[in-house]
Amino acid sequence: MGLLRRGSGRHTTVGHDDDVNPSHPPRPDSSAPSLAGVRVLEIGTGIPVAYAGKLLADQGVDVVKMEPAGGDPLRHWSASAPDVGRPDTAALFRYLNTSKRSVSDGQAVREELMMGWADVVVSGEEPVRLPAGCVGVSISPYGPVGPLVGTPWTELTLQGWCGAISARGAPDRPPVQLGGRVGEWLGGGAAALAAIAGILHRDATGVVAHFDVSLLEVMAVCTVTYPTLYRDFTGSAAALSGRRSEYPSVERCKDGWIGLCIFSSQQWADFASMIGRPELAEDARLTSMAARGANRELAVSVIEPWLLEHTAEEIFELGGLLRVPVSYVGNGAALPEMEHFRSRDVFVENPGGAFVQPRPPFLMSATPVRPFDPAPGPGEHSEAVAAEILAPAARSVPARVAPTTSGRGPLEGVTVLDFTAYWAGPAGTHLLCALGADVLKVEAARRPDGIRFGTVASPDVADWLERSPIYQGANPAKRSVAIDLATPAGRELALGLAAASEGVWENFTPRVMENLHLTYEDLRAVNRALIMVRIPGFGLDGPWRDHAGFAQTMEQVSGMGWMTGYRDRNPLVRTTCDPAAGMHAAFAFLAALRHRRRTGEGQLIEMPMAEMALNLTAEQVVEHSAYGSLLERDANRGPVGAPQGVYPCRGEEQWVVLAITADAEWESLNELMGRPDWSDAAEMRDAMGRRRLHDSVDERLAAWTAGQDRDELVRRLIQAGVPAAPVWPQTDIDRVPQLVASGLFQPIVHPTIGTVGYPGIGLRSEQVPVHFRGPAPLLGQDTAAVLAEKLGLSDAEIGGLAEAGVIHVAPGT
């Protein structure tokens, strides 16, 4: 790929090679990583802070990790042996902390000096007092305000509050979590994005900002699919109430598992042909996901026998030929062996040896990924960093001003030409828009963004294309430019807009932009400083290059589905990869934008959704490669808590989440239960004993919770210091008291829908506006204004293009 050495064996390390893929422009060998010269102080423990620091370090940031005297607890923790600890430095820590330096709190260098040295301080939930002039990013479970601030939490309880659990699972069992602590990784990604936004804002305005990242808010945006918008657009929560399982999804085949994702009627028709039942292509009982859910017995009778007669390889190859989204089902053991990932050198050796890990989630043509250095020992660099900071000839710190409100977003004045569709790409440009960019969303009247067809209105309603909740949620404040790119004149308009933009985004399979003759090379010919972001499913090359894929496909292949569901049933998926992909792509774009502002150089960013997902599930490969431990789904249990689960309360679909993460929490729960003999027994006094007896503990806990009021029980548990939450219905998450207090949902007036609460992006700042300036656009509503403003076209020229069908101008605009 030009960023990794090829042909040297199965696993390679990140390097600087001279070979260039035709999909990538040449780059000078001397190019530095995109964020070289930036200094970050990382304070805190746990996955979110460490992952934020990793994303930054991989792009060349000098990340200094300030550890407590005993070292970060992650040094001795692994998901496969959580109650024992490891005598050596654990593999997950080594993965998350490559290329960082470590200083110990209280050793050689004082915290205040470190902060004065840093451009950015990324910290966890413990309060950190920042000096004037230092960009701050704080990651906490709830943000700085609201009734839950300061209360105990785990990933599982946050999933309960944000609605992520409520819609997942079988009706005959408790609802289940999204496995693998994905929310914590997402929080780290949001923090890394905020850090670069703060740097860009400081460089442009001189104003230094502080950003708060709320894990709960990030999860409320990324782990559910705009359920409150569905409720408001339909006037009813019924459509999204209760638990649902898509069919087909992850299913048994002749030799194991296979992943399927069939949304549209065309995909069903193609799948029907694939299984030799073309007569079912237009059977209304099967053509949609909802119809198959209502007629599940029929659907299973049609699909299951064929799957059980074919191997995963046979099904995957047929799906590729017919463009049906099909995926192998990945886990920690299988992923490094998959042909496509081997061909693209996706898994590389950790620089300390002993295990493999995924490379960073994106490739950048002008700025190489930083070669990995081994994770540091605790306090290894204390004296060296102290000497560096205190030396008379120490690097100068840029002039900074105290935090004030600038009144402009970090991306004010940046124009982005947005060809993306559905959710992953739009979710990324949505973040850019919230940070102040002018995003020009390009669609065609005959081929609008496909997610518009996920509308809750029928085609006989005049504005039916404007009533798609996902479209509305992912596109606020963008400007819609309707151009038929299949026409020569339309292509010329697109090239003209690219010449007037800083960035271009697309998220199709590679052949789409190639067929339109709008590749990076085509666009670079009119704007050499352009940054192009491409988000294919599997990459711009490799055996799976042209395979179609949606978020569910990526969850199936990456291991996210493998970790979700009941131990004795199929893996489950529920869309998370789309907004996660958008977040990581936005991070890469901001890093490239800083490089462009310093050098004038544009570049191509390739971020396959699958490789982004592999970074969120890296723990599976790391644990298996290092220790031979295959992590697996186990309903609501997990390595953090014991016991941990979802338990029934009084009434229909009333559930409480609780997780015991320390012996003191078990003692508090024991006291609340009145110290029954079973919970007061000696074997219950440590996590290992409780984990060993988890089945019987769950049975007794469920009997205790079943007769109690959910909300009163949650209140008592939290008051006693026990991490707990209700399983909040996803359609009502805008009524979660914490999210009401933090103001996550922003009321916006839409011209045809009325006032609707749009969810924010999970980060906020008092110094920097992070909000939407308007609703999602009507199809073509800004075509005339944008073409006049950006290309200088006259009314007559615009009218002629509209008459010829090259553009669409919305009525009344």
Summary of the structure (lengths in Angstrom):
residues: 813
radius of gyration: 25.9
end to end distance: 44.9
largest distance: 85.7
contacts: 2983
relative contact order: 0.15
helix: 38%
strand: 13%
